[in-house]
Amino acid sequence: MHVDAPIAEIPRGAAREYITREGFAAVYLAVIDDRCVVGASQDLQQSQSALQKRSPSLRVVRAWWVKDRATADGIARAVKKAFDRDDQDRLAADATHVQAAIEAAARAQRVALTAHASVMKKVKAVTALEKRAVSAATLTGDMKPFNQAYAAYRVRHGKGAMSYNVARARLARVLKLQGEGGGCDVTGAIAEVFGDGASGEAPN
């Protein structure tokens, strides 16, 4: 029996944060023995962990990315309807047939699927540029006002505030875009990340 290997790389760290920030979602295909599980996810690391809690042998072997979670959910639902399922929601089909069904569902819904490897290559390139932008800001001391602005932002928003890592990733994105345009305005980038009133001073 042919055994499908797990996908080579699951988004973690900066890549995971970038995908979350952009709102992309994956349609994934996991296998166990001669059965398949299809689902939608914006966090493949979390989905893989959840699958393996159900069964340690379940592994994500293929994934395709689409523009958002609703699109991925629509494809996954259509595929599940095309096959018989057991009481654990596993499809009675092998990976080759399920992949064909995923591709057919995407065509029927006029959705472009992007291969997981292609997405990871692009994401790693973008996050590397963003990391360099933040590193440059750190070397020039420009991260101090960012840290002050984040502290003030947390006071304003409390539990509803984005995490520091998400805020830093957004700053990196803005700085990267500025760099592409030949500029570097850290103060303006900070204001863009946190919105109006994003200064390093605590609110009154």
Secondary structure, DSSP 8 states (H G I E B T S, - for coil): -------S----HHHHHHHHHHT-EEEEEEEETTEEEEEEES-HHHHHHHHHHH-TT-EEEEEEEESSHHHHHHHHHHHHHTS-B-TT--BSS-HHHHHHHHHHHHHHTT---EEHHHHHHHHHHHHHHHHHHHHHHHHTTTHHHHHHHHHHHHHHHGGGS--HHHHHHHHHHHHHHHHHTT---HHHHHHHHH-TT--SS---
